[in-house]
Amino acid sequence: MNYCSDCGEKVSLVIPAGDNRHRYVCDSCQIIHYENPKIVTGCIAEWNEKILLCKRAIEPRIGLWTLPAGFMENSETNMQGAARETAEEANAQVENMQLFCVFSIAHINQVYTMYRGDLVNGEASPGIESLETSLLKEEEIPWQALAFQVISETLKLYYKDKKQGDYETHYGDIFKQDDGTFTVNYF
Amino acid sequence: MNYCSDCGEKVSLVIPAGDNRHRYVCDSCQIIHYENPKIVTGCIAEWNEKILLCKRAIEPRIGLWTLPAGFMENSETNMQGAARETAEEANAQVENMQLFCVFSIAHINQVYTMYRGDLVNGEASPGIESLETSLLKEEEIPWQALAFQVISETLKLYYKDKKQGDYETHYGDIFKQDDGTFTVNYF
């Protein structure tokens, strides 16, 4: 951020009075521009013993597999966002959605919210951001070709719950270590 | 938003190519400025049969009661944010935190995440954003003087689960009707 989005003058990175964090503050109109984490919301769409994965057509991680998910938009609920992303990325409808997991990923300022839902009629096809969609059994999941750590953690939790026949709502934190590996804390 | 925060030139509200929503796009450098929902995170801090409430010292709803909560910051986890807000608003420490509920409030572009936790030593005192803090039993909750609908809904769920002796993680959507009243959908 270089300029004030309200008045167009220069901003400076300072700690405002009464605050304890650096914020971009306008040198002219003094407005404080807060920056906060974003929510990524998505879905495990189930059909019989299979789930829906999408092969990414866009960066980052083009060509790798993911669950349909994306940034939550203003004026929608979190669950509506998950359903919208599933429709956009896989031309798929989901129903009977339940919140399955919430992951904080502090180093990229994101919170992931992932739902489980029934894939209507088992129908899916690639949206503009996907090269391919596929309905896969557990033994067909391409664990080494998943796009993001959070997707891998979500699917591990999912199959663990599935074996127990009891799905909970999970919360966890994903941390990136200095050597590039990840650790996950579950609560 | 009137000006581009990157280059300082004017922005226009248009639907970018390949998108289906209006975004602020810079007339000069063409960068798209996305706006997304914010996360409010907070805590039900428990001490024996009581919970911690704060009387707000700031607008909106100054003088009304709330659970400690506020906007999640970059570079923290969702749970860390809930603990930080509890420390800032009530000089209180919480431990053994569990995610209790997630509420989408689409008309204000917010998602609330509320935790349950143990209030360490039962100690609390007003932070700068609170006029007063209080440890209250269920029959002492000032239901008619709560600051926000989402706080009321959170506490109703909490006492329902408490009676059953079993706390779940809940998800719900809060909608504001044209007449100013609220409806809540639970999933």
Interface residues (C-beta under 8 A of the other chain):
Chain A: M1 N2 Y3 C4 S5 D6 C7 G8 E9 K10 V11 G18 R21 Y24 H33 Y34 E35 N36 P37 K38 I39 F71 M72 E73 N74 S75 E76 T77 N78 M79 Q80 M97 Q98 L99 V102 S104 A106 H107 N109 V111 T113 I128 E168 T169 Y171 D173 F187
Chain B: M1 N2 Y3 C4 S5 D6 C7 G8 E9 K10 V11 G18 R21 H33 Y34 E35 N36 P37 K38 I39 F71 M72 E73 N74 S75 E76 T77 N78 M79 Q80 M97 Q98 L99 V102 S104 A106 H107 N109 V111 T113 I128 E168 T169 Y171 D173 F187
